[in-house]
């Protein structure tokens, strides 16, 4: 890690300086958690059990595998191997797993919910195929609304993250070893794992943006059941260079077994000095969550500064929502504005996945402006500076729609978030004839919120 002492391994844990460094890097959004099956502990009527162990038993029953003849304890791979050895169809195993997952109703495990609480994490990589991590993020951050993007890798369909880590506007869960489906498109057995690892080593089968981020950011590899050599290989894949080469980022392997593997520990100590071992996956997440929460509460009020909480909009705008048009640089203030309106029950939509052009993108924006209830153009120092930008096209579309309206109709509601002189601002003439609301920093005044609510109420009656 740059400008800090290396995470030299002295014991299976972190000292205070290492925790402080880690929390700082997390706040800078330079850390990516890579989550494994040891964090999937389910609460069942018979007590807590790891998801893979629970699933192995359920799958054995579905496939007619005699559990009494299996080794104790048996694994998913044991069940699949026994079934295939009796000439069972490989495809049937995936379909049965999909059916089992559709029938269960477990709460996301506590450790995943704790990771989801750490809002400085926006990119999560998982080596499991289940939906629990996605569910945990949606539950903890969005009240259960499906606002988390989910991407599944398969060697025959290389899906990548949409943009760089710093530009992500909504959380992403990336299933590195595939996502559960009725087809054989995820890792269920040891043979599957071998095929996926081999595929990820081939340049044309690698999700380039994702691996660029893994290479250049710090990694928390938590709860992954990698053996000695697979752990070494995974680190080498993620860092895309010799592990002994100097680098400015480090990794923590937090799980229930690596710290007890003397050969792996010796290898890392001699070759990969920026890799640190931590004994216990759940205990690591517990401590990380405790420290991050304490630090977060002790810090000054974040973006919203109040009870309002920004919720990323859904990809598709709902009918009769309020469309917010803004310059990318103004997103923090726009988030505050949207949160204030959301808190009052006003359905707002703004584009957070903009590609700065493209036919499909432009058509979507035109369609949304044509059916939104009201249009809020955000005026700022940024819009003053940028004489050519996509938000100006959005303004034009809104003005075009307003030409079909009666003169006394209300549709465009300009909001100014900086101390800009509206009389001299670089805004369309149409805007000059309208009342411009001042909401410095995105803090919408109460009378504007009440006015917008009354407009929506009247228009729906």
N, C-alpha and C positions, 0 to 999 in steps of 0.2 A: 504494500500500500504506500502511496506516495507521501513523502514528508512525515512519515511516522515510523516508529520502530516496527520491524517485521513481527508478525505474530509467531514468535518462536515458541515451539512446543516444550513446555516444562511439566504440564499436568493436563489431564483431560478436562480443561475448563478455560475460562478467560479471567484475567486480572482486571482491575478497575480501569487501567489505561486502555486495555483492549476493548472493554465494553464502551468506554467513552468514544473511542475512535469509530467503532461500529455504528453507534447511534448517530454520530455526526455524518457518516457516509450515507446512512439511511435517510436522514433529513435532506441530504443533497441529491437523493434519488439515484444513487450510484450502487445500489445493492439489489440483487435479484434472488429471491428465494426459489429453490428447486425442491419441491415437496415429494416425499415418498410414502410408501404404505405404512410405515411405523406410526404415522400421525393419524391413521384411520382407525381409531378405537371407538367401537360402537357400544352403546348401552343397550343390552338385551335383557330379557327376563331372567336369564341365567348369569347375569353379571357382564362386565366389560369384556369385549373380545375384539381382536383385530379383524378388520373387514375381510382380508384375504383368507383368514382361517375360517371365518363364518361362511364365506362364499364357497370355499372348497367343499364344505359339508353339504351345502345346498345343491351344488352342482353334481356331486357324487350321487345324491338321491335322484336328481333329474335324469342323469345319464345311466342310472342302474349300475353304478360302480359299487361293488361290495366293500364297504368300509372296513369290515373285519379283516379283509385280506390286504389292506393298505398298511404301509409303515406308520408308526405313531411317533410324532404327529405327522399327518400327511398334508401336502401342499396342493395348490391349484395345479402346478405342473405334474404332480403325482397323479391326480385325477385325470387330467387330459392325456397323459402318457398311457395310463391303463386303458382308457377308452379307445385310443387309437390303436393300441396293441391288439385289441379284440376286433379290429377292422371297423371301428366306428368311423363315421364321417366327420372329418375335421370341422367342416362348416357347422355341424350340429352343436359343437361346444360353444361357439360364439352366439348362436341364436338362443341357446338355453340361458347363457349368462345375461343376455339382453332381456329376456323374459323375467328373470329373477329380479333384476334391477328395476324393472317397471313396476313390480309388485311391492317393493319395500317402501317403508315410510319412516326411515330413521332421521333424526335431527343431525345436521352436520356435526362432526366431532368437535369437541371443545378446542383442541389445539388449532384446528383450521379456522374456527371463529376468532381465536386470538390473533392469528396471522392476518385475517381479514380486517381486524380493527386497526391495524397499522397502516394508516391511509397514505403513508409515504411509499408504500409498495403499490405499483400499478401494473407491473408485469410479473405474473406468477407462472413458473414452469412446473409441471407435474409429471412424474413418471408413472402415474396410475391412470386408469381408464374411466374411473367412476365420476359422477357429477358432484361429489361432496364439496370440493373446493369452490366451484362456481356457486353452489347453493349458499355456502358460508359467506361469500362476499356479498351476494345479493341480499342476504338476510341482515348482515351487520351494517352494510353501508346504505342500502336502498329500501329497507323495510320489506324485503322479499320480492320487489320488482326486478324483473330480469334485465338488468342494465349492464351485466358483465359480458364482454365478448369472449367467445370460446372458439379455439382453433385446435384442430386435431391433425397431427402429422401422420402421413402414411408414405411409404417409399414410392408408390405409384401416383401420388397426388401431393406434391410438395407445397403445402400451404405455409405462408410466412406471416410474420407480424406486419401490420400495415405501414408502420413508420418507426422512426427511432424512439428509443425509450423516453427521451426528454420531451417528445412531442405527443405522447399518448394522452388522450383526453378522457378515456374511460378505462377501467381495469380490464386486463386480458388474462385469461387462463389458457396456457399453451400446453396441450397434451403431447409431450415429446414422443411417447411410445404409443400414440393412438388413443382414440376416444371410443367408448363403448358403442357398438352398433350390432345389428344382426349379421353383419358380414365380417369376414376375417381381416379387419382393418385396425387391429390393435394387438398389443402384446398380452397373451394369455399364458404362454408356455415358455420354457427356456429356449426352445427352437425359435419362437417368434422374437425373443429378445436378441438372439444372435443375429437374425436377419435385419432387425432395425439398427443395431449397432454397426453392422457392416454397411448398411445403406447410408448412414449418417457420415461415414468416412469418405463417401464418394462426392466429389465437388458438385456435380449436377443434381444430386439428390439432397443437398443440404439447404435448409432454410437460411439464406444468407444474412438477412437482417437480424434474425434471432441470434445466430451464432456470432455476429459482429458484436452484439450487446453482451453476450456471455463472455466473449474474449476480453472486452474492455471495461467490465464492471466487476465489482466484488460479488461473490456467490455465497449463499447460505444453502448448503446441500443437506437438507434436514430429513431424517427418517427414511433414507433410501437404503435398501437392503443389498447394496453392492458388496460382492466379495472382494478379496484382495486385488486380483488383477482387473476386475471390472471397475473398481474404484479408480485405479491408476489410468485405465483406458478412458473412462468418462472425463476425468480431469484433463487429459491430453486432448480429447475431442473438444472440450469447452474452450480451452486456452489456445488451441491451434498452433502450438509451438512446443519446443522442448520444455519440460517443466523446470529444468535447471537454468533456462535462460532468464535474465533479469526481467522483471515486470513490476508494474506499479499497483497491481491489484492482487487481492488475496481471496482465500476461500476458507470457510469453516465446514467441516464434516461433522454434523451433529447427529448421532444415531446410537443405537444400543449395542453395537458390536465392534466398530472400527478401532476404538481406543484400546480394545483388548487384543487386537491383532498386532503382535510385536513386529512382524515382518513388514506389514503395511506402514506402521508407525516409523520404523527405521528407514524405510524407503523415502517417505515423505520428509523426514528430518534431514536426510542427506541430499535429496534431489529437489524437493518442492518446499522450500523453507517458508513460503508464504501461505502454506496450507496448515490450518490448525484443527486439531481434533477436540471434540467436546463429547463427553459421555452422557448420552440420554437425549433422545429427540424431543419428547414431551417436556422434559425439564428445561431444555434450552428455550423452547418457545414460551414456556411459562415465565422464565426469567426475562427474556427479551420483551415480552408484552408488558411485564411489570415495570421494567425500566423505561420503556418508550412511553407508556402511559403517564408515569410520574413526571417525566421530562416534558411531555406534551402539555400536561396540566399546569406545570410551573412556568411555561413559556408565555409570552404575551399572546393576547387573543389572536387567533388566526384570521384567515381571509374574511370571514363573515362577521366576526366580532360580536355575535349575539347568538340567540337560540336558532336562527335560521340556518339551514344546512343545504348546501348545494347538491342537487341530484342531477346527474347527467341526463339529458333528454333522451327519449327513445329514438331509435334510428328513423322511424317513420312518424311524421307529425300527425297528431290527431286532428280530426275536423274541428274547426272553430277555435283552434288554439291561437295564442298571441305569438306572432313571429318577431324575434329579436334579430336585427341585422347589426353586425359589428365588425370591427377590424380585429384581426387575430391578436395583435399586441394588447388589446383591451380586454382579453378574456377574464383576468382576475376580477375586474370591476363588473363585467357582465355576469359573472357567476354570482356576485353579491346581489346584483339587481334581480336575477332570476330567483335566487333563494328567497328574497324578500317577497316576491310575487307568489312563489310556490307556497310560502307559509300562509298566505291569505287565500289559498285555494284557486289561484289563477293559473290555468294550464298554459305554460310557456314553452316555446320550442326555439332552439337555435342550433345551427349546424356545427357539430364538433368534429366532423370527419371530412372537412372540405379538402378538395384536391386542387383548388385554385384553377378550375376550368374543367373541360371535358364535357362532351355532349350529354352523357347520362346525368352527370352532376347538375349541369345547368337546367336540364328539363325538370329535375326533381325540385330545384329551387323555384323555378317558375310555377310549377304545380302547387307548391306549398303556399306561395304568396297569393296565388289566385283563390285559395280556399281558406286562408287564415281569417280569424275574426278581426284582428287589428294588427297593425304593423308598427313596430318601434325601431326607428333608426337611431343608433347610438352615435352621438356627435362627441368628438374628443380632440385632444391635441394630436392624436395619431391620424384621425381622418383629415385634420387640417394639413398635416404634413404629406399625406399620401394623395397625390393628385390623380393617380391611376391605380385602381384596386377593384377587387370583385364586389366589395360591399357597395360601391357606386352603381354597379349593374343592378344589384338588389333594390337600391333606392329607385332606380329607373323603372323596374318592373312594378313596384308599388305605386308609383305615380301613374303609370299606364293604366293600372286597374282603377285608380281613383277617378280617372277621366270618365268612366262609365257611371259614376255615382252622382247623386244630387249634390248641389253646392253646399247644402247644410249638413251633409253626411260626415260622420267622423270615422276615419279609418287610419290615418297616419298620425302617430303620437311621438314626436321627436323627444329624445331624452339626451341631455348634455351631462357628461360625467367629469369634465374638466372645466376649468375657468376659462372658457372660450367666449369671445364676444359674438353672440348669435347674429348680430347685425352685419358683421364683417366675415362671418364664417364661410368656408367653401362648401356651401350646401345648395341644393336646388332651390330655385325661386319659389316653388310650391311650398317648401318647408318654411320659408320666411313669412308666409301668410298664416302660419299655424303657431299655436302656443308651444314654446319649447320648455319642457320641464327640466329644472336643474336637479340632478341627483349626483352630487360630487362623490367620486369613487364608487358609484353604483348604488349608493344608499338612497333608495327611492323614498321621497317624502310621503307621509301618511295620506295627505289629501289626494295625491296622484293615484295611490293604490285604491283609495275609496272610489275615486272617479272611474278608474278602469273597471272595478268590480261592478259599479252601477251600469256602465255601458254594456258589459257582458250580460248582466241580468236583464236589461231591457231588450237586448238583441235576441235573447233566448225565449222571451215571452211572446 
